[in-house]
Amino acid sequence: LLSLEKEVEQYKYFRPDDPSIKTKAMLQMIQQLQQDFERAIEGSGSAAVNTLELSGGAKINRLFHERFPYEIVRMEFDEKELRREIAFAIRNIHGVRIGLFTPDRAFDMVSKAQIAKMK
């Protein structure tokens, strides 16, 4: 009875056009989607387990551990050219300053270029 009274109190001043209600509902839907997605990736999403094919995280796992290494080995790249790109990226990021550490941005830029080549 006490919980029922609390619920009645909560909805006593309820206004459906209140933007905070809409924001709260949207946030709850996004959180539910995130939880469902996480369960699907982990493999604990549903009571029915697919026995005919891989799904969710198992499919991603197989791609990264079986297919991806094969594709990386199959790629051809010029190591001298890659080293030259890295050296220029580091120098350009340092500018007139002398850097003690290799800047992260150099790695990011070269990595993005390599990923674009893979596509």
Buried (B, 14 or more C-beta within 10 A) or exposed (E): EEEEEEEEEEEEEEEEEEEEEEEEEEEEEEEEEEEEEEBBBEBEBEEEEEEEEEBBBEEEEEEEEEEEEEEEEEEEEEEEEEEEBBEEBBEEBEEEEEEEEEBEEBBEBBEEEEEEEEE
